[in-house]
């Protein structure tokens, strides 16, 4: 594991960090870190918030399943493109200004989404929400690492904990508010983002004078970063496995036959497993087996889960159980691959590396939901899960085939 003591300074993107800092408790953080972490929880609620209300939106707005999956496609498409400009914006507004801008955009577009009256209007507004999320997400991890008293590895685990909590609480909130009206979850997020804005505004410190004089980031920097083979390998791996991730997230609600509240509890279980494994299991897997091996095994298990869903699509209980179990594999993989990306290209700034990787990741997340809906319409409900599983298996083969280009990630962790 990257955080264990080796007697040397741990090299990280953007500088070095002595292991004395890395050995500190993950929970021993300044108030600014907790403010960003809480805001991250709320921001990531938006990812799973619409899951429990997808069938209701389809019914109320007279939309097909593939039309409704565009709520994920527009969100991820805008996020992917926006990731390319987040570094340039952050280098000019600073981390605090970028976080606050992202929060405001999320609040505005989620509130407007709650007022929409048609599926296409909602799809476009969801894209605006994705812009705000891109500004926030690309900066939040960098902010937590920069402000943290601990090392990169433990900061990433803290960030993934916030992600897991947001992803798990989002569907629960969506299910409860969605049982009243499909508009409720959108208004709920808007209100919570107001709270996040206040916390970040008053609890995050002002940028140091040196930050203002820092070198401005170019729009081309993320593309230059992808010249680092390790970063490109992890980006393409994420592109492939996100086909499975967003097939599960965007399409499985249509195959469970549950109410909004029922769907909320299923994805709550999924998110809880995701959060717990992110924090407690992933670091142990990394320490014992190495980052790349552990990642490949978790992705292979996720692929098998999707294929099982594809075979027994007509059995609601199998789909429900498989969705919840998949949370464990995804939680482990999220922490493993995020840690790997942060250490893949030491000469690249953390925010730039994150933006380059996230661009590729969300391109996969943009294609997958709509493709899943269309595959079900063209063929049958089994096909989306089978195709998603095949893409995830391809991600396993790809990362193993390029292991020689990412072996330094394991070497840095002592493997």
N, C-alpha and C positions, 0 to 999 in steps of 0.2 A: 504493500500500500504506500502511496506517495507520502503519507504523513509520518511514517515511522522514522526514527532517528538513524542516520547513517554516518553522522559526524561531518557531513559536508553541507554546503549551502545548496538548497533545491533551486534549480533553474526554472524560471517561469517566464511566460511571454511578457515582455515588458520589464524584466529585471530579475533579481534573485531574492530569495527569502530564506533566512536562516531557519534551521529546524527547530530552534527554541520556540519560535512563534508557532510553528506547525504543531508542536506538542501541546499547546494550550487547549483547554476545553472548547468544544464547538459552541457551547452556550455562553461563553464569556465574551460577550460582544458589546460594543458601544450602542447607545440608543439609536443612532442613525442607521445601523445595520438592521435593527429590529423594525424600524420604520419602513425601510425598503423591502424587507422580507414580508411584512404584513401587506404592503401594497402589491407585492408579487402574488400573494395568495389571492387577492381580489382580482388581479389582472388575469390570472390563470383560471379563475372561475368561468370566464367567458368561453374557454375552450370546450368545457363539457356542459355548460349551462343550457344549451339548446337541445342536448340529447333527449331529455325526457319529453320535450314538447314538439319533437319533429313530426310524429304522427298527427298531433293536434293541429300544427301549422298546416300540414298537408290537407287536413279535413276542412279547417276553417277558411283557408285561402284557395280552396279548390285547385291544389297543386299536385303534380305527380311526385312519386318518391325521388326521382332523379332531379326534379326541380328543387325540391327541398334540400337535397344534398349540396346544392349550389351555395347554401349558407356557409358551408365549410370551404368550398372551392374559392369563392370570392374572398373570404377571410384569409385563406392561406396564400392565394395569388398575390394579394396586396402586401401581405407580410413578406413574401419572398422577394418581391421587387424593392420594397421599402428597406429591407435589410441592407441593400447595397448603398443606401444613402444615410443610414443611421450614424455611421462613423463620421461622415462629413458634417452632419448636423450636430452630433455630440461634441466634436472638436471646436465648434463655434459657440454653442449654447452652454457647454459644460454638462457634466453628468446630471446635476440637479435640474438644470433648465430643460434637458431632454426628457428626464423622467416626468416632470410636471407637465410638459407639453403632451406626452403620450397619455397621461392620465386624463387630461382635459378632453382630448380627442375621443378616448374610449367612452367617457361619460356622455358627451354630446351625441355620439352616434348610437350608443345603446338606448338613450332616451328617445331619439328620433325613430329607432327601430320599433320601440314600443308603441309609437303613434302611427306606424305604417298600416296601409290597408290592402296591399297586394304583394305577392311573392317576389316580383321583380324589384319593386321598391325596397323590400326587406333585404334582398340579395345585395343590392348596391350599398345600402347602409351598413350591412355586415362587413363589406369591403372597407368602408371607412373606419370601422371598429378595428379591422386588421392593421390599418396604418398606425393607429394609436398604440396597439399592442406591440408592433414592431419597434417603435421608438422606445417603448418601456422595456420590453424583454431584452433587447440587445444591450441596453445600458444597465439593467438591474444586476445582472451577474457580475459585470465589471465593477459596479459600484460596491457590491457586497465584498468582493475580493479586495478591492482597494481600501475599504473602510474597516475591514475585519482585523481583529487582533490575532487571528489564527492563520494557518497557511492556506494555500490554494485548495488542497484536497478537502479540508474541512469546510471551507467556504462554499465549495461546490455542493457538498452534502447538505449544508444549510439551505442553499438555494433550491436544490432538488426537493428538500422537505417542504419548502413553501410551494413549489410547483405541485407536489403530490397532494398537499392539503387543499390547494385551490381547485385542482382537478376533481378531488373527491367531494368537497363541499359544494362545488358548482352544480353538479347534477341534483344533489339533495335540495338545494335552494330552488333550482329550476323545477324540480318535481313538485315541491310544496306550493310555490307561487304559480306554477303552471296548472295546478289542479283548480285554481281560482280562475285564471285566464292565461292564455298563451303570451299575453303582453306583460304579465307580471314580472317574469325573470329579467326582461330588458330594463324595466324601471328599477328593479332591485339592484342591478349592477351599477346603474347610473348613480344611485344614492350612495352605494358603498365606495365608489370612486371619489366622491366628494370627500369622504372621510380619509381615504388614502392621500388625496391632495393635501389636506390639512396636515397630516402626519409628516409627509415628506417635506412640505414647505417649512415647518417649524422645527423639525428634529434632525434634518440633514444639514450638515455644516455648509457654509458658503465656500465656493471654490477658492483654493489658495491663489495668491497673485501670480505664482509661477504657472498655474494652469491656464491663465488667460493668455500668457505668452507662448504657450505650447504650440508645436507645429500643427498646422491645420491638416486634417486628413483629406485625401483626395478621393473622388468618387471611384477612381480606378483601383484603389488600394485593396478592396476585397478580391478583385480579379487577380491582382498581383500575388495576393496571399495564396491563392489556389495553385500557384506554381510550386508550392511546397507539396511534394507528393503525399506526405502523410495526411495533411489537411484535406487534400482532394480525395484520398481514399476514404476517410471517415465521412466526408460530405456525401459521396456517392453511396456509401453504405447506408447512411440515414435516408437518402433519397429513395432507396429500394425498400427499406423496412417500413417507411412511412406509408407505403401502399397498403400494407397490412394494418398498421396502426389506425389509419383513418377509414379503412373499410370497416373495422370493428366499431370505431367511434360513430361514424355517420350512417352506416347501413344496418347494423345489428338491432337498433331500436325497433325497426319495422318488422323484425322476425320474432319478437318476444311475446307479443300479444298482451302487453301490460298497460295499465293506466299510467298517467304522468307520474303519480306518486310512486308506483311500483318501479318504473324505469329509474326514477331518482334513487331509490334504495339499491338497485342493482349496480348502478354506476358509483354509488357511494362505497359499496363493498370493493369494487374494482379500484377506486381511488385510494382507499385505505391500504390495500395490499401494495399498491404502487408506492405510496408514501413510506410505508414501513420497510419495504425491501430497499428503497433508495437510501435510507439512512442506516439500517442495521445489517442488511445482508450483502449489498454490493461491495462495501469496503472489505468485508471478509473474503468474498470471492476473489477480489482483486489481489489481496495480500497472499492468498494461498495458491491461486492458479494463474495469476497474471491478467492484465486487462483484456488482451485480444482473445485469449482462449475463453475467458468467462463470457465475453460479449458474444462470441460465436455460439456457445452452448445456449445462452438465454434466447438468442434469436432463433435458433433451431427449435427450441421448445415452443416458442411463440408460433412459429410456422406450423408445427404439428397441431397446435391448438386451433388455428384457423382452418386447417384441413379437416379436423374433426367437426368443426362447425359447418363446413361445407358438405360433409357426408350426412350429418344428422340435423340439417337445417329445419326439418319439419317437426322436430322435437323441441318444444320451447325450453324444457328443463335443461337440455344439453347446451343450448345457446346461452341461457342465463348463467349456468355454472362455468362455462368456458370463458365468458366475458370477465367474470370475477377473477378466475384463476390467471387469466392473461395479464392482469394488473401486476402480479408478482414478477413475471418475466420482463415486462416493460419498465417497471421501476428499477430493477437491477440494470437493465441495459441503458436507461437514461443517465444514470449516474456514471456508469462505466464509460460511455461514449463522450459525455460532457467533459469528464476528467481527461480523457485521451485528447480531445480537441484542444483543451487549454494548454496541453503540454506537447502538442504535435509539432508546432513551429515556434520554438523559443524566440526567434528573432522578430516575430510578428506581434504587434500590440494585441492584448486580449480582446478588446472590443472589435478589432478588425478581423481576427480569427473567428470570433463568434458570428460576426455578420456574414463572412464568406461561407462558413459551414451551414448557417441557418438558411441562407439563400437556397442552397441545394436541397436541404431538408424540406423546406416548405414548398418547393416546386413539386416534390413527390406528394406532399400533403394536399396540394391544390388539384392534382390530376385524379388522385385516388377516389375521393368521395363521389364525384360525378360519374367516373368510370364504373364504380360499383353499382350505382343506380341504373345506369344504362345496360350493364351486363345482365342484371336481373330482368330488365324489360326485353332485351334481345333474346335471352336464353331462358334461365330459370333462377330462382332465389339461391340455389346452391353455388352457382358459378362465381359470384363476387368473392366469397370466402376462399374458394379454391385458388382463384387467381391471386388474391392477396397473400395466401400462404406461399405460392410459388415465388412471388416477388421477394418475400422475406427469406426464403431459402437461397435465392440469388444473392442477397446481401451477405449471407454467411459465406457462400463460395467466394464472393468477391473479396471480402476482408481477409480470408485465409490465403487466397491466391496472391495477395499483396502484402503478406505478413512481413517480408523483408524490408518493406518501406516504412513500417510502423513499429519495428522492433525496439526502437529507442524509447518508446513510451513505456514498454515493459522494463527495459533496462533502468529507466529513471525511477521505477517503483521497486527496484531491487530484484528483478527476475531475469 
